[in-house]
Each structure stands twice: as structure tokens, then as C-alpha cells.
Amino acid sequence: MPAQTVKIDKKRRIKLPEKMCDVIGLLPETDVIIELTDNGLFIKPKLSATPITKRIANMGLPVTDWIQMEKEIERGHLR
């Protein structure tokens, strides 16, 4: 994906391009980590403190739903 130019507003906020957010799975209200590197700023989603398997287990789904969910995750349909 090519680089894009965005403006920093008066409150020093940056609006990230929607397409770039979609590619890396940044949804509205997602916490991100911003790191200063030798090459500039690096922005990445903050991983949940609770592993996805534990969050799914807490849903109390029947085993058949687990199998379908695993297939969807492997295909990249769930984020």
C-alpha cells in the first residue's frame, strides 16, 4: 500500500486513512501503541490482555460453534 499524506489538526490529532486501518484491523476505539523509532513513528494495535481463546471460552459456546469459529479465524474472516 503506498504512503499517504495526512494533516495533524490543531489538537495534534491524526486521522488515519480508513483503508490502512482496515488492512491492519484497527477498528474505532481500538487502543494503539505508538513507538518512536530511528525511522519515525510506528503505530500498531495494542493486543488484548486476555488471549482470544480465553475470551471465546468465556462465551460458553457449544463445541460445534468452536469448530466453525476456528475455521473462520484460519480463513482470516474474524479479527
Contacts in CASP RR format, 6 or more apart in sequence:
PFRMAT RR
TARGET T0000
AUTHOR 0000-0000-0000
METHOD contacts of the structure
MODEL  1
MPAQTVKIDKKRRIKLPEKMCDVIGLLPETDVIIELTDNGLFIKPKLSAT
PITKRIANMGLPVTDWIQMEKEIERGHLR
1 19 0 8 1.000
1 20 0 8 1.000
1 23 0 8 1.000
4 17 0 8 1.000
4 20 0 8 1.000
6 14 0 8 1.000
6 15 0 8 1.000
6 16 0 8 1.000
6 17 0 8 1.000
7 14 0 8 1.000
7 15 0 8 1.000
8 14 0 8 1.000
9 15 0 8 1.000
16 26 0 8 1.000
16 43 0 8 1.000
20 26 0 8 1.000
21 27 0 8 1.000
24 44 0 8 1.000
24 45 0 8 1.000
25 45 0 8 1.000
25 79 0 8 1.000
26 32 0 8 1.000
26 45 0 8 1.000
27 79 0 8 1.000
30 45 0 8 1.000
30 46 0 8 1.000
31 45 0 8 1.000
31 46 0 8 1.000
32 43 0 8 1.000
32 44 0 8 1.000
32 45 0 8 1.000
32 46 0 8 1.000
33 43 0 8 1.000
33 44 0 8 1.000
33 45 0 8 1.000
33 46 0 8 1.000
34 41 0 8 1.000
34 42 0 8 1.000
34 43 0 8 1.000
35 41 0 8 1.000
35 42 0 8 1.000
35 43 0 8 1.000
35 44 0 8 1.000
36 42 0 8 1.000
48 55 0 8 1.000
52 73 0 8 1.000
56 66 0 8 1.000
56 69 0 8 1.000
61 69 0 8 1.000
69 78 0 8 1.000
72 78 0 8 1.000
END
